[in-house]
Amino acid sequence: MDSSARGPVNGGISFWYAHDGLPDRRPPLSGDADADVVIVGGGYSGLWTAYYLKKADPALRVTVLERSFCGYGASGRNGGWLYNGIAGRDRYAKLHGHEAAVRLQRAMNATVDEVIAVAAAEGIDADLHRGGVLEVARTPAQLARLKSFHAHELSYGEDDRELYDATETAARIRVADAVGSSWTPHGARVHPVKLVKGLAAAVEKLGVTIHESTPVTEIRPRHAVTPYGTVRAPYVLRCTEGFTAGLKGQRRTWLPMNSSMIVTEPLTDDQWAAIGWEDRATLGDMAHAYMYAQRTADGRIALGGRGVPYRFGSRTDNDGRTQPGTIEALRDILTAFFPALAGVRVEHAWSGVLGVPRDWCATVTVDRASGLGWAGGYVGSGVATANLAARTLRDLVLTETPTDLTTLPWVAHKVRRWEPEPLRWLAVHTLYATYRTADHREESLRTTRTSRLAQAANRLAGRH
């Protein structure tokens, strides 16, 4: 039986690891230890934090504890969008004023440049290509939302954002039924695993200690507890994002939201000619149950969306496997956007979890009294946000004097916990079922008005 008859590989962490290879695991913790800072979680947040701490103070003893291997979670499974989106900006504007939120947005814009610059300085070849981010509308209601979204982004100082009509959109990428788009230069395509592997190597070179296969079961002031010993440190920083619910006492802190992806076989020159996409901008849309995609360095399309959004009891997946129905749904989105790819083979599918706070606001915090800190709740925008969070954690740990980063409005933000089961399972599944129904109604009715169902879902989610 040939590979096309077998269907796509499902799981195996992600296509990015199938493409780049699973890493050899670093040794686990072998007993009690001491450090100046212990970081729980070996993804982007934890590794960037270790990097910036050691760059600022080379004598600092920094230890990273990772339950599997660095990049096992969202850092090794995401869609490869290095872009300037940040969760919770509008809420921060309401809480702290518009100018405070503008400062946060400008910091995110600069973060895209920062990641690209550090990758170059450290010799990390992560297939980075700065083509910006293009978000398309395919229905009248989506177009109305797109124009409102575009104006909203301009109000936060993004003066270099551009709005395109249907003809201008087609000149950049030929998405079926596209009626308009909005483009920002503050974005780049990245190979997630090449970035996380390169970053882990860079922090080790700086003298950071990384212990893999070392699950942290409990975090308490100045202690990170594992089955193999306890690491004591003045500061314990939690950087566990979608896996936070697995820690003692954290089950309702952030909800582990599932997102799934597929990747195609390499496309032919004729197929690319039919699509366009020569600038390799990352691609999204204005649907309520949105999609995200990139053109990979080796000529594939990697495309993602929600699928089954949440597992009962905040459970996480088994090494990235996703449901067959989700694979078909993502394939349907692919061919709806690009009908010329109706026969293209999907080679790999996988899923991962992202961290969602109850108010959908990303946060970064250090409590000096207890030595406990954390960063996360990125709601799917973590590739760049993790870098800004890490630099902010560095400043919060190393100085009590306010800095440009520690005075950003997301610092020390407090949010209530998620509801107990079965309420949160029912709420999340109802939420995304409602979003999908709203998208279908808008498409069939061809109305310019956003569905009232979607508005109700937004209120249920706590986004507004």
C-alpha positions as CSV (number, residue, x, y, z in Angstrom):
1,M,0.0,0.0,0.0
2,D,1.4,3.4,-0.9
3,S,1.7,6.4,1.5
4,S,-1.3,8.2,-0.1
5,A,-3.6,5.3,0.6
6,R,-2.5,5.1,4.2
7,G,-3.5,8.7,4.9
8,P,-1.6,11.3,6.9
9,V,0.6,10.6,9.8
10,N,-1.4,11.6,12.9
11,G,0.5,12.9,15.9
12,G,4.1,12.1,16.5
13,I,4.2,15.5,18.3
14,S,4.0,17.5,15.1
15,F,5.1,17.7,11.5
16,W,7.8,20.1,12.6
17,Y,9.5,17.2,14.4
18,A,9.0,14.8,11.6
19,H,10.7,17.4,9.4
20,D,13.5,18.2,11.8
21,G,13.9,15.2,14.0
22,L,13.2,14.5,17.7
23,P,15.9,15.8,19.9
24,D,18.1,13.6,22.2
25,R,16.9,14.1,25.7
26,R,19.0,15.9,28.2
27,P,19.6,14.2,31.6
28,P,16.9,14.5,34.2
29,L,17.4,16.0,37.6
30,S,19.4,13.6,39.8
31,G,18.6,15.0,43.3
32,D,18.0,18.1,45.3
33,A,19.7,21.2,43.9
34,D,20.0,24.9,44.4
35,A,19.8,27.8,41.9
36,D,19.3,31.5,41.7
37,V,16.3,31.1,39.4
38,V,14.5,27.9,38.5
39,I,12.2,28.0,35.5
40,V,9.5,25.4,35.1
41,G,8.8,24.6,31.4
42,G,11.2,24.3,28.5
43,G,9.2,26.1,25.8
44,Y,9.6,29.5,24.3
45,S,8.7,31.3,27.5
46,G,11.1,29.4,29.7
47,L,14.0,29.3,27.3
48,W,13.7,33.0,26.4
49,T,13.6,33.9,30.1
50,A,16.7,31.8,30.8
51,Y,18.4,33.4,27.8
52,Y,17.8,37.0,28.9
53,L,18.6,36.4,32.5
54,K,22.0,34.9,31.6
55,K,22.7,37.6,29.1
56,A,22.0,40.3,31.7
57,D,23.9,38.5,34.5
58,P,26.3,35.7,33.4
59,A,27.0,34.7,37.0
60,L,23.3,33.9,37.7
61,R,22.6,30.2,38.3
62,V,19.6,29.4,36.1
63,T,18.0,26.0,35.9
64,V,15.2,24.9,33.5
65,L,13.0,21.9,34.4
66,E,11.1,20.3,31.6
67,R,8.8,17.3,32.0
68,S,9.4,15.9,28.5
69,F,11.8,17.7,26.2
70,C,12.3,21.3,25.3
71,G,9.6,22.3,22.8
72,Y,7.3,19.3,23.5
73,G,4.3,21.6,24.0
74,A,3.0,24.5,22.0
75,S,6.5,25.7,21.1
76,G,7.0,22.6,18.9
77,R,3.5,22.4,17.5
78,N,2.3,25.9,16.6
79,G,1.6,27.4,13.2
80,G,4.8,29.3,12.9
81,W,3.3,32.8,13.2
82,L,5.8,35.2,14.7
83,Y,3.6,38.2,14.8
84,N,2.5,41.2,16.8
85,G,-0.8,40.0,18.2
86,I,-1.3,40.0,22.0
87,A,-4.3,38.6,23.9
88,G,-6.2,41.1,26.0
89,R,-5.1,44.4,24.6
90,D,-8.6,45.9,24.5
91,R,-9.3,44.9,28.1
92,Y,-6.0,46.5,29.1
93,A,-7.1,49.7,27.3
94,K,-10.3,49.8,29.4
95,L,-8.4,49.1,32.6
96,H,-5.4,51.3,32.2
97,G,-6.2,53.7,29.4
98,H,-5.7,53.7,25.7
99,E,-2.1,55.0,25.7
100,A,-1.0,52.2,28.0
101,A,-2.4,49.7,25.5
102,V,-0.7,51.5,22.7
103,R,2.6,51.1,24.5
104,L,1.9,47.4,24.8
105,Q,1.2,47.1,21.1
106,R,4.4,49.0,20.2
107,A,6.3,46.6,22.4
108,M,4.8,43.7,20.5
109,N,5.7,45.3,17.2
110,A,9.3,45.6,18.3
111,T,9.3,42.0,19.6
112,V,9.0,40.6,16.1
113,D,12.2,42.5,15.3
114,E,13.9,41.3,18.5
115,V,13.3,37.6,17.8
116,I,14.6,37.9,14.2
117,A,17.7,39.8,15.5
118,V,18.5,37.3,18.2
119,A,18.0,34.4,15.9
120,A,20.5,35.9,13.5
121,A,23.0,36.8,16.3
122,E,22.9,33.3,17.8
123,G,23.1,31.6,14.4
124,I,19.6,30.0,14.7
125,D,18.4,29.1,11.2
126,A,14.6,28.8,11.8
127,D,13.4,29.4,8.2
128,L,12.4,32.9,9.1
129,H,10.8,34.9,6.3
130,R,9.4,38.3,7.1
131,G,6.4,38.5,4.8
132,G,4.0,40.1,7.3
133,V,0.5,38.8,8.2
134,L,-2.4,38.9,5.7
135,E,-5.9,38.4,7.1
136,V,-8.6,37.8,4.5
137,A,-12.4,38.2,4.3
138,R,-14.5,35.9,2.2
139,T,-18.1,37.0,3.0
140,P,-19.8,40.4,3.3
141,A,-20.0,40.0,7.1
142,Q,-16.3,39.2,7.3
143,L,-15.5,42.2,5.1
144,A,-17.4,44.5,7.5
145,R,-15.5,43.0,10.5
146,L,-12.2,43.3,8.5
147,K,-12.7,47.0,7.9
148,S,-13.6,47.5,11.6
149,F,-10.6,45.4,12.7
150,H,-8.3,47.4,10.3
151,A,-9.4,50.7,11.7
152,H,-9.1,49.4,15.3
153,E,-5.5,48.4,14.7
154,L,-4.7,51.8,13.2
155,S,-6.1,53.3,16.4
156,Y,-3.3,51.5,18.3
157,G,-0.6,53.2,16.3
158,E,-0.1,50.6,13.5
159,D,0.3,53.2,10.8
160,D,2.0,50.8,8.4
161,R,-0.9,48.5,8.2
162,E,-2.6,48.3,4.7
163,L,-6.2,47.5,3.6
164,Y,-6.8,45.8,0.3
165,D,-9.8,45.2,-1.9
166,A,-10.6,42.0,-3.7
167,T,-8.3,42.8,-6.7
168,E,-5.4,43.9,-4.5
169,T,-5.8,40.8,-2.4
170,A,-5.8,38.5,-5.4
171,A,-2.5,40.1,-6.5
172,R,-0.9,38.8,-3.3
173,I,-2.7,35.5,-2.9
174,R,-5.6,33.9,-4.8
175,V,-8.0,32.8,-2.1
176,A,-11.4,31.8,-3.5
177,D,-14.2,34.3,-2.8
178,A,-11.8,36.7,-1.1
179,V,-13.4,40.2,-1.0
180,G,-10.7,42.0,0.9
181,S,-7.8,41.8,3.3
182,S,-5.7,43.6,5.8
183,W,-1.9,43.3,6.0
184,T,0.7,44.2,8.6
185,P,4.4,44.1,8.1
186,H,4.9,43.0,11.8
187,G,5.0,39.3,11.2
188,A,7.2,36.5,9.9
189,R,7.0,32.8,9.1
190,V,9.1,30.6,11.3
191,H,9.8,26.9,11.6
192,P,8.8,26.4,15.3
193,V,11.0,23.5,16.1
194,K,14.1,24.9,14.5
195,L,13.6,28.0,16.7
196,V,13.1,26.1,19.9
197,K,16.0,23.8,19.3
198,G,18.3,26.6,18.5
199,L,17.2,28.6,21.5
200,A,17.8,25.6,23.8
201,A,21.3,25.2,22.4
202,A,21.9,28.9,22.9
203,V,21.0,29.0,26.6
204,E,23.1,25.9,27.3
205,K,26.0,27.7,25.7
206,L,25.4,30.5,28.1
207,G,25.7,28.1,31.0
208,V,22.0,27.4,31.8
209,T,21.3,24.0,33.2
210,I,18.4,22.1,31.5
211,H,16.9,19.0,33.0
212,E,14.5,17.1,30.7
213,S,12.2,14.2,31.6
214,T,11.7,16.0,34.9
215,P,8.1,16.7,35.7
216,V,7.4,19.4,38.3
217,T,4.5,18.2,40.4
218,E,4.3,21.2,42.7
219,I,5.5,24.8,42.8
220,R,5.7,26.6,46.1
221,P,7.6,29.6,47.4
222,R,11.3,29.1,46.5
223,H,10.8,25.4,45.7
224,A,10.1,23.4,42.5
225,V,9.2,19.8,43.5
226,T,9.9,16.9,41.2
227,P,9.9,13.1,41.7
228,Y,13.7,13.2,41.5
229,G,14.4,16.0,44.0
230,T,13.6,19.6,44.8
231,V,15.3,22.6,43.3
232,R,15.4,25.5,45.7
233,A,15.8,29.1,44.4
234,P,14.9,32.6,45.4
235,Y,12.8,32.8,42.3
236,V,10.6,30.0,40.8
237,L,9.0,31.0,37.5
238,R,6.1,29.1,36.0
239,C,6.3,29.0,32.2
240,T,4.0,26.0,31.4
241,E,1.2,27.7,29.3
242,G,-1.3,25.0,28.2
243,F,0.1,22.4,30.5
244,T,-0.4,24.6,33.7
245,A,-3.5,22.6,34.7
246,G,-1.3,19.6,35.4
247,L,0.4,21.3,38.4
248,K,-0.9,20.9,41.9
249,G,-3.5,23.6,42.6
250,Q,-3.5,25.0,39.1
251,R,-6.3,23.0,37.4
252,R,-8.6,26.0,36.9
253,T,-5.9,28.6,36.3
254,W,-5.7,28.5,32.5
255,L,-7.8,26.3,30.3
256,P,-5.8,24.1,27.9
257,M,-7.5,24.9,24.5
258,N,-6.8,22.5,21.7
259,S,-5.7,23.6,18.2
260,S,-5.1,21.2,15.3
261,M,-3.0,21.4,12.1
262,I,-2.4,19.7,8.8
263,V,0.4,20.0,6.4
264,T,0.3,19.1,2.7
265,E,2.8,17.4,0.5
266,P,5.2,19.8,-1.3
267,L,3.2,21.7,-4.0
268,T,4.3,21.8,-7.6
269,D,5.3,24.9,-9.4
270,D,2.0,24.9,-11.3
271,Q,0.1,24.7,-8.1
272,W,2.0,27.6,-6.6
273,A,1.4,29.5,-9.8
274,A,-2.4,29.0,-9.3
275,I,-2.3,30.2,-5.8
276,G,0.3,33.0,-5.9
277,W,1.4,33.7,-2.3
278,E,4.9,34.8,-3.5
279,D,5.5,37.1,-0.5
280,R,4.9,34.2,1.9
281,A,2.9,36.2,4.4
282,T,1.3,34.2,7.1
283,L,-2.4,33.8,6.3
284,G,-5.5,34.1,8.5
285,D,-9.2,34.9,8.0
286,M,-12.0,36.8,9.7
287,A,-14.2,33.8,10.4
288,H,-15.3,33.4,14.0
289,A,-13.9,29.8,14.0
290,Y,-10.8,31.2,12.3
291,M,-8.0,29.5,10.4
292,Y,-4.2,30.2,10.2
293,A,-1.7,29.1,7.7
294,Q,1.8,29.5,6.3
295,R,3.8,28.6,3.2
296,T,6.7,26.5,4.5
297,A,10.3,26.9,3.4
298,D,10.1,23.5,1.6
299,G,6.9,24.5,-0.4
300,R,4.0,23.0,1.6
301,I,1.0,24.6,3.2
302,A,0.6,24.2,7.0
303,L,-2.9,25.1,8.1
304,G,-4.6,25.0,11.4
305,G,-7.9,25.6,13.3
306,R,-9.8,24.6,16.4
307,G,-11.2,21.1,15.8
308,V,-12.3,19.7,19.2
309,P,-11.6,22.6,21.4
310,Y,-11.3,21.2,24.8
311,R,-11.0,17.8,26.7
312,F,-13.0,17.2,29.8
313,G,-11.1,17.9,33.1
314,S,-8.4,20.0,31.4
315,R,-6.8,16.9,30.0
316,T,-4.1,17.3,27.3
317,D,-3.5,15.1,24.2
318,N,-1.4,12.0,23.7
319,D,1.7,13.2,21.7
320,G,-0.3,15.3,19.3
321,R,-2.9,12.9,17.9
322,T,-6.0,14.6,16.6
323,Q,-9.5,13.4,15.6
324,P,-10.1,12.1,12.0
325,G,-13.1,14.5,11.7
326,T,-10.8,17.5,12.5
327,I,-8.4,16.4,9.8
328,E,-11.2,16.4,7.3
329,A,-12.6,19.7,8.5
330,L,-9.1,21.3,8.0
331,R,-8.8,19.7,4.6
332,D,-12.2,21.2,3.7
333,I,-10.9,24.7,4.7
334,L,-7.8,24.2,2.6
335,T,-9.8,23.3,-0.6
336,A,-12.4,26.0,0.1
337,F,-9.6,28.6,0.1
338,F,-7.7,27.0,-2.7
339,P,-9.9,24.9,-5.0
340,A,-6.9,24.1,-7.2
341,L,-5.6,21.9,-4.4
342,A,-8.6,19.5,-4.3
343,G,-6.4,16.5,-5.0
344,V,-3.4,17.5,-2.9
345,R,-2.3,15.0,-0.3
346,V,-2.3,15.8,3.4
347,E,0.9,14.3,4.8
348,H,0.7,15.0,8.5
349,A,-1.8,16.1,11.1
350,W,-1.4,16.9,14.8
351,S,-2.8,18.9,17.7
352,G,-1.5,20.9,20.8
353,V,-2.8,23.0,23.6
354,L,-2.6,26.7,24.3
355,G,-3.3,28.5,27.6
356,V,-6.5,30.5,27.9
357,P,-7.2,32.6,31.0
358,R,-10.8,33.2,32.0
359,D,-10.7,36.8,30.6
360,W,-8.5,35.9,27.6
361,C,-5.7,38.2,28.7
362,A,-2.0,37.3,28.6
363,T,-0.1,38.1,31.7
364,V,3.3,38.3,33.3
365,T,3.9,38.5,37.0
366,V,6.6,38.2,39.7
367,D,5.8,38.4,43.4
368,R,9.0,39.4,45.2
369,A,7.6,38.4,48.6
370,S,7.2,34.7,47.6
371,G,9.6,34.6,44.8
372,L,6.9,33.1,42.5
373,G,6.4,34.3,39.0
374,W,4.7,33.3,35.8
375,A,4.0,34.2,32.2
376,G,1.5,32.9,29.7
377,G,-2.2,32.8,28.8
378,Y,-1.2,33.8,25.3
379,V,-4.4,32.4,23.7
380,G,-2.5,31.3,20.6
381,S,-0.3,34.3,20.1
382,G,2.7,33.0,22.0
383,V,5.5,32.7,19.5
384,A,6.3,36.4,19.8
385,T,4.6,37.2,23.1
386,A,6.7,34.7,24.9
387,N,9.8,36.7,24.0
388,L,8.3,40.0,25.4
389,A,7.2,38.1,28.5
390,A,10.7,36.7,29.0
391,R,12.3,40.1,28.8
392,T,9.7,41.4,31.3
393,L,10.4,38.5,33.7
394,R,14.1,39.3,33.5
395,D,13.4,42.9,34.5
396,L,11.0,41.9,37.3
397,V,13.6,39.5,38.8
398,L,16.7,41.6,38.4
399,T,15.5,45.1,39.4
400,E,12.9,46.7,41.7
401,T,13.3,49.9,39.7
402,P,10.4,50.3,37.1
403,T,11.4,49.8,33.5
404,D,9.7,50.3,30.2
405,L,8.7,46.7,30.2
406,T,7.6,46.3,33.9
407,T,5.2,49.2,33.6
408,L,3.3,47.7,30.7
409,P,-0.4,47.1,31.5
410,W,-0.3,43.3,31.4
411,V,2.2,43.1,34.3
412,A,0.6,41.7,37.5
413,H,-2.8,41.4,35.9
414,K,-5.2,39.3,38.1
415,V,-8.0,37.1,36.7
416,R,-10.5,34.8,38.3
417,R,-10.3,31.0,37.8
418,W,-12.3,29.0,35.4
419,E,-15.5,27.3,36.5
420,P,-15.4,23.7,37.7
421,E,-16.5,20.8,35.5
422,P,-18.8,20.1,33.8
423,L,-19.5,23.8,33.4
424,R,-16.3,24.7,31.6
425,W,-16.5,21.7,29.2
426,L,-20.1,22.6,28.3
427,A,-19.2,26.3,28.0
428,V,-16.2,25.8,25.7
429,H,-18.0,23.3,23.4
430,T,-21.1,25.5,23.2
431,L,-18.9,28.4,22.4
432,Y,-17.2,26.9,19.4
433,A,-20.3,25.2,18.1
434,T,-21.9,28.6,18.2
435,Y,-19.0,30.2,16.3
436,R,-19.2,27.6,13.6
437,T,-23.0,28.0,13.3
438,A,-22.5,31.8,13.0
439,D,-20.0,31.4,10.2
440,H,-22.3,29.1,8.3
441,R,-25.2,31.6,8.7
442,E,-23.1,34.5,7.5
443,E,-21.9,32.6,4.5
444,S,-25.4,31.4,3.5
445,L,-27.2,34.7,4.1
446,R,-24.5,36.9,2.6
447,T,-25.3,39.5,5.2
448,T,-23.0,42.3,6.1
449,R,-24.0,42.0,9.8
450,T,-22.0,39.9,12.2
451,S,-24.2,37.1,13.5
452,R,-25.9,37.7,16.8
453,L,-24.9,34.1,17.7
454,A,-21.3,35.1,17.5
455,Q,-21.9,38.2,19.6
456,A,-23.6,36.0,22.2
457,A,-20.6,33.6,22.1
458,N,-18.2,36.5,22.7
459,R,-20.1,37.5,25.8
460,L,-20.1,33.8,27.0
461,A,-16.4,33.6,26.5
462,G,-15.7,36.7,28.5
463,R,-13.9,38.4,25.6
464,H,-15.9,41.6,25.9
